Amino acid sequence: MIGWEDVYKVVVAMMPLYFALILGYGSVRWWRLFTREQCDAVNSFTCFFTIPFLSFEFTARADPFKWNYLFIAADAVSKVIIVVVLGFWAKCSSKGTYSWSITSFSLCTLTNSLIVGLPLMKAMYGQLAVDMVVQSSILQGIIWQTLLLFVLEFRRTGIDYFADHTTTVSQSAPVETGNDLEIAASAGRPSFCYLMRTVWLKLGRNPNSYACIIGIAWALIANRWHIQMPSIVEGSILLMSRTATGTAMFSLGTFMALQEKLIACGPGPTVFVMVLRFIFAPATMAIGSIAVGLHGDALHIAIIQAALPQSISSFIFAKEYGLHAGVLSTAVIFGTTASLPLLIAYYAVFESVS
């Protein structure tokens, strides 16, 4: 049962995030310490250095031999449902686009499981919840984040191709507006092989695409043969990984300061974000969990962890790739604030029907 002490622990874990965010906001809006170009450099540093080290460090500490494979199957089923629904929406709806499908996938799949999820879920369901949240975070890094990076690179490669071959596209389809590649069809489409080759080369230079894979490979070796990581290597990794969350929130603060409005997107997109994050994502997880036979506390944990607030790294990627960064910033800021009462409400409902 959740007590006030448990709520306090979650608040304590969340408040430093807003401290870093306020510092980032103030350094640009109030103190004029950074230019726009310098803010972009901070975001790139976070994207390509600190976040990969955090992903590796967290994944390398896992024990894959003790995972709950029913939960992993449920997670896979839920993500397949999300992809099918978003693909159908993009294909059949007049409001659906390829770019918005990418953003919606990010909103539905990437959660802040470590900072908010671990203390809150431990207070709710104990060690079982901690183990499942850790598994979810690792799967997120290995599979779903890598898939997101792939489609973001695919999209940007296509846009770069059209921009290089026609001046019309570069003027009519700026990256940040989220216009689809179909706008540029008249310029001639690149071959699929060209796109794939270029995308894989770019992903090969992006440490986010393989940090978790290397981490899980080390975890398998270390737990199978009981090998300890050398202290020099571990210390070097920790030095970088511990800066990831702070620099990510700082970058989010600088992004907010560079916008004309404090909240980058309007009420309509904000509601859309909240529905995807706190209703649609846990609903698909409920379907996937029931389909594979999860029940009891494991079922409740699976659903609640799917409703955790938006991952900070999702904003970093959105800004780096120029796709709906304002929407993702709103998801992180308001989602993190609103998540505590919503998650407790989910827990209360499950407890009342148990």
C-alpha atoms as a printed R data frame, in Angstrom:
    type eleno elety resid chain resno       x       y       z
1   ATOM     1    CA   MET     A     1   0.000   0.000   0.000
2   ATOM     2    CA   ILE     A     2   1.256   3.494  -0.862
3   ATOM     3    CA   GLY     A     3   1.825   5.837   2.049
4   ATOM     4    CA   TRP     A     4   2.758   9.500   2.240
5   ATOM     5    CA   GLU     A     5   6.376   8.508   2.731
6   ATOM     6    CA   ASP     A     6   6.339   6.667  -0.592
7   ATOM     7    CA   VAL     A     7   4.789   9.657  -2.361
8   ATOM     8    CA   TYR     A     8   7.470  11.851  -0.817
9   ATOM     9    CA   LYS     A     9  10.206   9.562  -2.189
10  ATOM    10    CA   VAL     A    10   8.791   9.920  -5.708
11  ATOM    11    CA   VAL     A    11   8.589  13.709  -5.370
12  ATOM    12    CA   VAL     A    12  12.182  13.777  -4.105
13  ATOM    13    CA   ALA     A    13  13.252  11.798  -7.187
14  ATOM    14    CA   MET     A    14  11.354  14.144  -9.532
15  ATOM    15    CA   MET     A    15  12.285  17.575  -8.146
16  ATOM    16    CA   PRO     A    16  15.957  17.527  -9.273
17  ATOM    17    CA   LEU     A    17  14.667  17.142 -12.836
18  ATOM    18    CA   TYR     A    18  12.898  20.480 -12.607
19  ATOM    19    CA   PHE     A    19  15.929  22.065 -10.952
20  ATOM    20    CA   ALA     A    20  18.038  21.205 -14.022
21  ATOM    21    CA   LEU     A    21  15.210  22.342 -16.314
22  ATOM    22    CA   ILE     A    22  14.961  25.727 -14.565
23  ATOM    23    CA   LEU     A    23  18.739  26.209 -14.774
24  ATOM    24    CA   GLY     A    24  18.616  25.517 -18.516
25  ATOM    25    CA   TYR     A    25  15.673  27.876 -18.990
26  ATOM    26    CA   GLY     A    26  17.246  30.657 -16.938
27  ATOM    27    CA   SER     A    27  20.650  30.368 -18.596
28  ATOM    28    CA   VAL     A    28  19.057  31.336 -21.918
29  ATOM    29    CA   ARG     A    29  15.972  33.424 -21.089
30  ATOM    30    CA   TRP     A    30  17.225  35.383 -18.066
31  ATOM    31    CA   TRP     A    31  21.029  35.333 -18.070
32  ATOM    32    CA   ARG     A    32  21.707  35.072 -21.842
33  ATOM    33    CA   LEU     A    33  24.618  32.672 -21.284
34  ATOM    34    CA   PHE     A    34  24.020  30.499 -24.366
35  ATOM    35    CA   THR     A    35  23.215  31.192 -28.004
36  ATOM    36    CA   ARG     A    36  20.905  28.989 -30.067
37  ATOM    37    CA   GLU     A    37  23.912  27.266 -31.643
38  ATOM    38    CA   GLN     A    38  25.390  26.528 -28.222
39  ATOM    39    CA   CYS     A    39  22.047  25.104 -27.051
40  ATOM    40    CA   ASP     A    40  22.050  22.797 -30.063
41  ATOM    41    CA   ALA     A    41  25.564  21.702 -29.104
42  ATOM    42    CA   VAL     A    42  24.404  20.858 -25.568
43  ATOM    43    CA   ASN     A    43  21.585  18.750 -27.022
44  ATOM    44    CA   SER     A    44  23.965  16.941 -29.395
45  ATOM    45    CA   PHE     A    45  26.377  16.239 -26.539
46  ATOM    46    CA   THR     A    46  23.523  14.766 -24.513
47  ATOM    47    CA   CYS     A    47  22.209  12.749 -27.449
48  ATOM    48    CA   PHE     A    48  25.485  11.208 -28.607
49  ATOM    49    CA   PHE     A    49  27.519  10.951 -25.397
50  ATOM    50    CA   THR     A    50  25.730  10.950 -22.055
51  ATOM    51    CA   ILE     A    51  22.557   9.037 -22.976
52  ATOM    52    CA   PRO     A    52  24.439   6.139 -24.646
53  ATOM    53    CA   PHE     A    53  26.643   5.754 -21.576
54  ATOM    54    CA   LEU     A    54  23.549   5.738 -19.339
55  ATOM    55    CA   SER     A    55  21.894   3.123 -21.548
56  ATOM    56    CA   PHE     A    56  24.949   0.898 -21.476
57  ATOM    57    CA   GLU     A    57  25.562   1.286 -17.740
58  ATOM    58    CA   PHE     A    58  21.995   0.413 -16.786
59  ATOM    59    CA   THR     A    59  21.690  -2.499 -19.219
60  ATOM    60    CA   ALA     A    60  25.040  -4.013 -18.251
61  ATOM    61    CA   ARG     A    61  23.854  -4.382 -14.636
62  ATOM    62    CA   ALA     A    62  20.856  -6.553 -15.580
63  ATOM    63    CA   ASP     A    63  20.560 -10.314 -15.238
64  ATOM    64    CA   PRO     A    64  18.800 -11.562 -18.401
65  ATOM    65    CA   PHE     A    65  18.601 -15.116 -17.025
66  ATOM    66    CA   LYS     A    66  16.014 -14.026 -14.436
67  ATOM    67    CA   TRP     A    67  13.641 -12.144 -16.715
68  ATOM    68    CA   ASN     A    68   9.868 -12.624 -16.836
69  ATOM    69    CA   TYR     A    69   9.397 -13.814 -20.412
70  ATOM    70    CA   LEU     A    70   5.609 -13.634 -20.282
71  ATOM    71    CA   PHE     A    71   5.955  -9.932 -19.546
72  ATOM    72    CA   ILE     A    72   8.398  -9.551 -22.436
73  ATOM    73    CA   ALA     A    73   5.903 -11.277 -24.734
74  ATOM    74    CA   ALA     A    74   3.121  -8.984 -23.496
75  ATOM    75    CA   ASP     A    75   5.289  -5.950 -24.187
76  ATOM    76    CA   ALA     A    76   5.989  -7.182 -27.716
77  ATOM    77    CA   VAL     A    77   2.289  -7.789 -28.408
78  ATOM    78    CA   SER     A    78   1.365  -4.318 -27.149
79  ATOM    79    CA   LYS     A    79   3.965  -2.659 -29.375
80  ATOM    80    CA   VAL     A    80   2.747  -4.609 -32.400
81  ATOM    81    CA   ILE     A    81  -0.761  -3.333 -31.688
82  ATOM    82    CA   ILE     A    82   0.567   0.235 -31.462
83  ATOM    83    CA   VAL     A    83   2.441  -0.071 -34.778
84  ATOM    84    CA   VAL     A    84  -0.590  -1.568 -36.551
85  ATOM    85    CA   VAL     A    85  -2.972   1.111 -35.241
86  ATOM    86    CA   LEU     A    86  -0.605   3.964 -36.107
87  ATOM    87    CA   GLY     A    87   0.101   2.498 -39.535
88  ATOM    88    CA   PHE     A    88  -3.627   2.159 -40.233
89  ATOM    89    CA   TRP     A    89  -4.196   5.736 -39.012
90  ATOM    90    CA   ALA     A    90  -1.420   7.132 -41.219
91  ATOM    91    CA   LYS     A    91  -2.707   5.223 -44.252
92  ATOM    92    CA   CYS     A    92  -6.450   5.689 -43.927
93  ATOM    93    CA   SER     A    93  -7.027   8.924 -41.999
94  ATOM    94    CA   SER     A    94  -6.854  12.344 -43.611
95  ATOM    95    CA   LYS     A    95  -5.087  13.622 -40.472
96  ATOM    96    CA   GLY     A    96  -2.611  10.774 -40.285
97  ATOM    97    CA   THR     A    97   0.940  11.331 -41.558
98  ATOM    98    CA   TYR     A    98   4.202   9.417 -41.505
99  ATOM    99    CA   SER     A    99   5.819  12.067 -39.298
100 ATOM   100    CA   TRP     A   100   3.007  12.096 -36.764
101 ATOM   101    CA   SER     A   101   3.066   8.299 -36.676
102 ATOM   102    CA   ILE     A   102   6.730   8.438 -35.640
103 ATOM   103    CA   THR     A   103   6.009  10.963 -32.899
104 ATOM   104    CA   SER     A   104   2.982   8.995 -31.722
105 ATOM   105    CA   PHE     A   105   5.058   5.817 -31.554
106 ATOM   106    CA   SER     A   106   7.579   7.643 -29.377
107 ATOM   107    CA   LEU     A   107   4.774   8.909 -27.125
108 ATOM   108    CA   CYS     A   108   3.319   5.414 -26.736
109 ATOM   109    CA   THR     A   109   6.500   3.428 -26.140
110 ATOM   110    CA   LEU     A   110   9.265   5.451 -24.426
111 ATOM   111    CA   THR     A   111   8.722   5.926 -20.689
112 ATOM   112    CA   ASN     A   112  10.682   7.450 -17.821
113 ATOM   113    CA   SER     A   113  10.912   4.123 -16.052
114 ATOM   114    CA   LEU     A   114  14.076   4.727 -14.038
115 ATOM   115    CA   ILE     A   115  13.511   8.069 -12.305
116 ATOM   116    CA   VAL     A   116   9.760   7.969 -11.720
117 ATOM   117    CA   GLY     A   117   8.955   4.302 -12.305
118 ATOM   118    CA   LEU     A   118  11.328   2.554  -9.922
119 ATOM   119    CA   PRO     A   119  10.522   4.390  -6.649
120 ATOM   120    CA   LEU     A   120   6.779   4.505  -7.304
121 ATOM   121    CA   MET     A   121   6.388   0.916  -8.516
122 ATOM   122    CA   LYS     A   122   8.505  -0.393  -5.650
123 ATOM   123    CA   ALA     A   123   6.179   1.342  -3.196
124 ATOM   124    CA   MET     A   124   3.177  -0.240  -4.925
125 ATOM   125    CA   TYR     A   125   4.232  -3.841  -5.530
126 ATOM   126    CA   GLY     A   126   7.718  -4.357  -4.101
127 ATOM   127    CA   GLN     A   127  10.605  -6.195  -5.747
128 ATOM   128    CA   LEU     A   128   8.466  -7.861  -8.427
129 ATOM   129    CA   ALA     A   129   7.597  -4.421  -9.791
130 ATOM   130    CA   VAL     A   130  11.228  -3.299  -9.677
131 ATOM   131    CA   ASP     A   131  12.327  -6.332 -11.705
132 ATOM   132    CA   MET     A   132   9.620  -5.815 -14.324
133 ATOM   133    CA   VAL     A   133  10.288  -2.083 -14.668
134 ATOM   134    CA   VAL     A   134  14.002  -2.764 -15.158
135 ATOM   135    CA   GLN     A   135  13.186  -5.342 -17.844
136 ATOM   136    CA   SER     A   136  10.856  -2.878 -19.549
137 ATOM   137    CA   SER     A   137  13.538  -0.192 -19.542
138 ATOM   138    CA   ILE     A   138  16.102  -2.530 -21.096
139 ATOM   139    CA   LEU     A   139  13.688  -3.712 -23.800
140 ATOM   140    CA   GLN     A   140  12.883  -0.087 -24.494
141 ATOM   141    CA   GLY     A   141  16.544   0.708 -25.038
142 ATOM   142    CA   ILE     A   142  17.409  -2.368 -27.088
143 ATOM   143    CA   ILE     A   143  14.355  -2.639 -29.341
144 ATOM   144    CA   TRP     A   144  11.942   0.290 -29.314
145 ATOM   145    CA   GLN     A   145  14.450   3.128 -29.024
146 ATOM   146    CA   THR     A   146  16.556   1.548 -31.765
147 ATOM   147    CA   LEU     A   147  13.471   1.204 -33.971
148 ATOM   148    CA   LEU     A   148  12.618   4.860 -33.329
149 ATOM   149    CA   LEU     A   149  16.141   5.932 -34.263
150 ATOM   150    CA   PHE     A   150  15.902   3.870 -37.450
151 ATOM   151    CA   VAL     A   151  12.711   5.549 -38.676
152 ATOM   152    CA   LEU     A   152  14.008   8.994 -37.657
153 ATOM   153    CA   GLU     A   153  17.192   8.410 -39.660
154 ATOM   154    CA   PHE     A   154  15.156   7.018 -42.565
155 ATOM   155    CA   ARG     A   155  12.988  10.122 -42.580
156 ATOM   156    CA   ARG     A   156  15.921  12.535 -42.334
157 ATOM   157    CA   THR     A   157  17.870  10.699 -45.037
158 ATOM   158    CA   GLY     A   158  14.926  11.032 -47.408
159 ATOM   159    CA   ILE     A   159  14.533  14.719 -46.626
160 ATOM   160    CA   ASP     A   160  18.259  15.336 -47.112
161 ATOM   161    CA   TYR     A   161  18.130  13.524 -50.451
162 ATOM   162    CA   PHE     A   162  15.289  15.691 -51.724
163 ATOM   163    CA   ALA     A   163  16.875  18.852 -50.339
164 ATOM   164    CA   ASP     A   164  20.092  18.070 -52.187
165 ATOM   165    CA   HIS     A   165  18.309  17.418 -55.493
166 ATOM   166    CA   THR     A   166  15.692  20.169 -55.573
167 ATOM   167    CA   THR     A   167  15.451  23.662 -54.163
168 ATOM   168    CA   THR     A   168  11.668  23.390 -54.130
169 ATOM   169    CA   VAL     A   169  11.627  20.727 -51.441
170 ATOM   170    CA   SER     A   170  14.054  22.578 -49.195
171 ATOM   171    CA   GLN     A   171  11.699  25.577 -49.240
172 ATOM   172    CA   SER     A   172   8.337  23.800 -49.030
173 ATOM   173    CA   ALA     A   173   9.145  20.968 -46.590
174 ATOM   174    CA   PRO     A   174  11.226  22.282 -43.656
175 ATOM   175    CA   VAL     A   175  12.151  19.539 -41.241
176 ATOM   176    CA   GLU     A   176  10.492  20.915 -38.111
177 ATOM   177    CA   THR     A   177   7.020  21.264 -39.631
178 ATOM   178    CA   GLY     A   178   6.741  17.486 -39.826
179 ATOM   179    CA   ASN     A   179   5.772  17.449 -43.516
180 ATOM   180    CA   ASP     A   180   5.928  13.996 -45.077
181 ATOM   181    CA   LEU     A   181   8.368  12.840 -47.700
182 ATOM   182    CA   GLU     A   182   5.446  12.413 -50.100
183 ATOM   183    CA   ILE     A   183   5.449  16.189 -50.625
184 ATOM   184    CA   ALA     A   184   8.691  15.820 -52.500
185 ATOM   185    CA   ALA     A   185   7.613  12.970 -54.770
186 ATOM   186    CA   SER     A   186   7.878  15.136 -57.847
187 ATOM   187    CA   ALA     A   187  11.630  15.430 -57.288
188 ATOM   188    CA   GLY     A   188  12.097  11.708 -57.878
189 ATOM   189    CA   ARG     A   189  12.396   9.110 -55.157
190 ATOM   190    CA   PRO     A   190  15.710   7.604 -54.089
191 ATOM   191    CA   SER     A   191  15.996   3.836 -54.398
192 ATOM   192    CA   PHE     A   192  15.157   1.741 -51.369
193 ATOM   193    CA   CYS     A   193  18.668   0.254 -51.352
194 ATOM   194    CA   TYR     A   194  20.198   3.722 -51.312
195 ATOM   195    CA   LEU     A   195  18.038   4.774 -48.379
196 ATOM   196    CA   MET     A   196  18.732   1.621 -46.394
197 ATOM   197    CA   ARG     A   197  22.471   1.780 -46.998
198 ATOM   198    CA   THR     A   198  22.629   5.429 -45.960
199 ATOM   199    CA   VAL     A   199  20.440   4.889 -42.892
200 ATOM   200    CA   TRP     A   200  22.498   1.938 -41.637
201 ATOM   201    CA   LEU     A   201  25.731   3.875 -42.124
202 ATOM   202    CA   LYS     A   202  24.317   6.754 -40.076
203 ATOM   203    CA   LEU     A   203  23.034   4.417 -37.375
204 ATOM   204    CA   GLY     A   204  26.470   2.833 -37.227
205 ATOM   205    CA   ARG     A   205  27.862   6.244 -36.260
206 ATOM   206    CA   ASN     A   206  25.134   6.801 -33.651
207 ATOM   207    CA   PRO     A   207  26.108   5.205 -30.308
208 ATOM   208    CA   ASN     A   208  22.468   5.168 -29.180
209 ATOM   209    CA   SER     A   209  21.744   2.433 -31.710
210 ATOM   210    CA   TYR     A   210  24.077  -0.100 -30.120
211 ATOM   211    CA   ALA     A   211  24.782   1.035 -26.537
212 ATOM   212    CA   CYS     A   212  22.061  -1.222 -25.099
213 ATOM   213    CA   ILE     A   213  23.043  -4.116 -27.370
214 ATOM   214    CA   ILE     A   214  26.624  -3.992 -26.097
215 ATOM   215    CA   GLY     A   215  25.269  -3.651 -22.564
216 ATOM   216    CA   ILE     A   216  23.057  -6.719 -22.782
217 ATOM   217    CA   ALA     A   217  25.889  -8.697 -24.397
218 ATOM   218    CA   TRP     A   218  28.105  -7.848 -21.429
219 ATOM   219    CA   ALA     A   219  25.286  -8.712 -19.001
220 ATOM   220    CA   LEU     A   220  24.901 -12.168 -20.569
221 ATOM   221    CA   ILE     A   221  28.643 -12.838 -20.397
222 ATOM   222    CA   ALA     A   222  29.070 -11.413 -16.886
223 ATOM   223    CA   ASN     A   223  26.160 -13.363 -15.386
224 ATOM   224    CA   ARG     A   224  26.992 -16.581 -17.215
225 ATOM   225    CA   TRP     A   225  30.648 -16.709 -16.194
226 ATOM   226    CA   HIS     A   226  30.518 -14.376 -13.144
227 ATOM   227    CA   ILE     A   227  32.895 -11.792 -14.566
228 ATOM   228    CA   GLN     A   228  33.324  -8.379 -12.955
229 ATOM   229    CA   MET     A   229  33.813  -5.249 -15.037
230 ATOM   230    CA   PRO     A   230  37.251  -3.665 -14.442
231 ATOM   231    CA   SER     A   231  36.924  -0.801 -11.957
232 ATOM   232    CA   ILE     A   232  38.681   1.668 -14.283
233 ATOM   233    CA   VAL     A   233  36.184   0.931 -17.071
234 ATOM   234    CA   GLU     A   234  33.214   1.030 -14.701
235 ATOM   235    CA   GLY     A   235  34.326   4.336 -13.199
236 ATOM   236    CA   SER     A   236  34.779   5.913 -16.631
237 ATOM   237    CA   ILE     A   237  31.295   4.814 -17.709
238 ATOM   238    CA   LEU     A   238  29.678   6.015 -14.487
239 ATOM   239    CA   LEU     A   239  31.329   9.422 -14.819
240 ATOM   240    CA   MET     A   240  29.491  10.002 -18.101
241 ATOM   241    CA   SER     A   241  26.239   8.156 -17.396
242 ATOM   242    CA   ARG     A   242  25.499  10.119 -14.212
243 ATOM   243    CA   THR     A   243  25.346  13.339 -16.208
244 ATOM   244    CA   ALA     A   244  22.743  12.079 -18.688
245 ATOM   245    CA   THR     A   245  19.517  12.945 -16.883
246 ATOM   246    CA   GLY     A   246  20.731  16.359 -15.766
247 ATOM   247    CA   THR     A   247  22.022  17.412 -19.186
248 ATOM   248    CA   ALA     A   248  18.831  16.141 -20.837
249 ATOM   249    CA   MET     A   249  16.600  18.245 -18.572
250 ATOM   250    CA   PHE     A   250  18.974  21.204 -18.940
251 ATOM   251    CA   SER     A   251  18.668  20.901 -22.730
252 ATOM   252    CA   LEU     A   252  14.884  20.762 -22.379
253 ATOM   253    CA   GLY     A   253  15.024  23.996 -20.378
254 ATOM   254    CA   THR     A   254  17.101  25.742 -23.050
255 ATOM   255    CA   PHE     A   255  14.632  24.595 -25.698
256 ATOM   256    CA   MET     A   256  11.732  26.081 -23.728
257 ATOM   257    CA   ALA     A   257  13.613  29.371 -23.355
258 ATOM   258    CA   LEU     A   258  14.158  29.647 -27.110
259 ATOM   259    CA   GLN     A   259  10.423  29.342 -27.854
260 ATOM   260    CA   GLU     A   260   8.064  32.298 -28.021
261 ATOM   261    CA   LYS     A   261   5.663  30.519 -25.669
262 ATOM   262    CA   LEU     A   262   6.501  28.661 -22.478
263 ATOM   263    CA   ILE     A   263   4.486  25.674 -23.755
264 ATOM   264    CA   ALA     A   264   5.510  24.953 -27.310
265 ATOM   265    CA   CYS     A   265   2.281  23.270 -28.466
266 ATOM   266    CA   GLY     A   266  -1.358  24.254 -27.996
267 ATOM   267    CA   PRO     A   267  -4.136  22.634 -25.962
268 ATOM   268    CA   GLY     A   268  -5.180  20.259 -28.755
269 ATOM   269    CA   PRO     A   269  -1.794  18.559 -29.148
270 ATOM   270    CA   THR     A   270  -1.375  18.569 -25.362
271 ATOM   271    CA   VAL     A   271  -4.592  16.584 -24.902
272 ATOM   272    CA   PHE     A   272  -3.535  14.260 -27.722
273 ATOM   273    CA   VAL     A   273  -0.215  13.660 -25.963
274 ATOM   274    CA   MET     A   274  -1.857  12.904 -22.621
275 ATOM   275    CA   VAL     A   275  -4.336  10.462 -24.175
276 ATOM   276    CA   LEU     A   276  -1.609   8.528 -25.960
277 ATOM   277    CA   ARG     A   277   0.685   8.425 -22.940
278 ATOM   278    CA   PHE     A   278  -1.776   7.658 -20.134
279 ATOM   279    CA   ILE     A   279  -4.705   5.883 -21.836
280 ATOM   280    CA   PHE     A   280  -3.784   4.332 -25.192
281 ATOM   281    CA   ALA     A   281  -0.365   2.949 -24.144
282 ATOM   282    CA   PRO     A   282  -1.621   1.174 -20.978
283 ATOM   283    CA   ALA     A   283  -4.700  -0.063 -22.868
284 ATOM   284    CA   THR     A   284  -2.536  -1.811 -25.467
285 ATOM   285    CA   MET     A   285  -0.390  -3.276 -22.686
286 ATOM   286    CA   ALA     A   286  -3.527  -4.590 -20.982
287 ATOM   287    CA   ILE     A   287  -4.559  -6.327 -24.208
288 ATOM   288    CA   GLY     A   288  -1.081  -7.787 -24.722
289 ATOM   289    CA   SER     A   289  -0.801  -8.944 -21.095
290 ATOM   290    CA   ILE     A   290  -4.181 -10.662 -21.064
291 ATOM   291    CA   ALA     A   291  -3.418 -12.263 -24.438
292 ATOM   292    CA   VAL     A   292  -0.259 -13.969 -23.138
293 ATOM   293    CA   GLY     A   293  -1.757 -14.964 -19.796
294 ATOM   294    CA   LEU     A   294  -0.398 -12.458 -17.278
295 ATOM   295    CA   HIS     A   295  -2.599 -12.147 -14.201
296 ATOM   296    CA   GLY     A   296  -2.647 -10.817 -10.659
297 ATOM   297    CA   ASP     A   297   0.018  -8.338  -9.595
298 ATOM   298    CA   ALA     A   298   2.095  -8.996 -12.720
299 ATOM   299    CA   LEU     A   299  -0.833  -7.865 -14.890
300 ATOM   300    CA   HIS     A   300  -1.358  -4.734 -12.786
301 ATOM   301    CA   ILE     A   301   2.358  -3.873 -12.865
302 ATOM   302    CA   ALA     A   302   2.507  -4.317 -16.645
303 ATOM   303    CA   ILE     A   303  -0.383  -1.895 -17.175
304 ATOM   304    CA   ILE     A   304   0.806   0.738 -14.702
305 ATOM   305    CA   GLN     A   305   4.401   0.777 -15.967
306 ATOM   306    CA   ALA     A   306   3.032   1.411 -19.475
307 ATOM   307    CA   ALA     A   307   1.435   4.608 -18.106
308 ATOM   308    CA   LEU     A   308   4.676   6.027 -16.693
309 ATOM   309    CA   PRO     A   309   5.549   9.559 -17.903
310 ATOM   310    CA   GLN     A   310   7.385  10.305 -21.124
311 ATOM   311    CA   SER     A   311  11.067   9.467 -21.462
312 ATOM   312    CA   ILE     A   312  13.365  12.493 -21.361
313 ATOM   313    CA   SER     A   313  15.517  10.970 -24.099
314 ATOM   314    CA   SER     A   314  12.545  11.036 -26.496
315 ATOM   315    CA   PHE     A   315  12.672  14.840 -26.434
316 ATOM   316    CA   ILE     A   316  16.434  14.798 -27.025
317 ATOM   317    CA   PHE     A   317  15.947  12.642 -30.129
318 ATOM   318    CA   ALA     A   318  13.022  14.756 -31.349
319 ATOM   319    CA   LYS     A   319  15.104  17.922 -31.105
320 ATOM   320    CA   GLU     A   320  18.181  16.343 -32.668
321 ATOM   321    CA   TYR     A   321  16.178  15.030 -35.643
322 ATOM   322    CA   GLY     A   322  13.914  18.085 -35.934
323 ATOM   323    CA   LEU     A   323  10.567  16.363 -35.475
324 ATOM   324    CA   HIS     A   324   7.869  17.766 -33.144
325 ATOM   325    CA   ALA     A   325  10.294  18.711 -30.367
326 ATOM   326    CA   GLY     A   326   7.645  21.061 -28.948
327 ATOM   327    CA   VAL     A   327   5.173  18.198 -28.589
328 ATOM   328    CA   LEU     A   328   7.722  15.981 -26.856
329 ATOM   329    CA   SER     A   329   8.813  18.794 -24.522
330 ATOM   330    CA   THR     A   330   5.183  19.231 -23.442
331 ATOM   331    CA   ALA     A   331   4.874  15.469 -22.951
332 ATOM   332    CA   VAL     A   332   7.916  15.401 -20.673
333 ATOM   333    CA   ILE     A   333   7.074  18.511 -18.626
334 ATOM   334    CA   PHE     A   334   3.331  18.028 -18.104
335 ATOM   335    CA   GLY     A   335   3.400  14.252 -18.269
336 ATOM   336    CA   THR     A   336   5.914  13.991 -15.445
337 ATOM   337    CA   THR     A   337   3.902  16.398 -13.295
338 ATOM   338    CA   ALA     A   338   0.544  14.739 -13.989
339 ATOM   339    CA   SER     A   339   1.790  11.178 -13.740
340 ATOM   340    CA   LEU     A   340   1.876  10.828  -9.956
341 ATOM   341    CA   PRO     A   341  -1.869  11.251  -9.264
342 ATOM   342    CA   LEU     A   342  -2.785   9.291 -12.407
343 ATOM   343    CA   LEU     A   343  -0.582   6.327 -11.531
344 ATOM   344    CA   ILE     A   344  -1.873   6.283  -7.968
345 ATOM   345    CA   ALA     A   345  -5.414   6.316  -9.400
346 ATOM   346    CA   TYR     A   346  -4.587   3.264 -11.556
347 ATOM   347    CA   TYR     A   347  -3.203   1.523  -8.483
348 ATOM   348    CA   ALA     A   348  -6.287   2.351  -6.395
349 ATOM   349    CA   VAL     A   349  -8.587   0.966  -9.072
350 ATOM   350    CA   PHE     A   350  -6.649  -2.302  -9.298
351 ATOM   351    CA   GLU     A   351  -6.588  -2.655  -5.517
352 ATOM   352    CA   SER     A   352 -10.323  -2.104  -5.282
353 ATOM   353    CA   VAL     A   353 -11.154  -4.787  -7.847
354 ATOM   354    CA   SER     A   354  -8.619  -7.335  -6.579
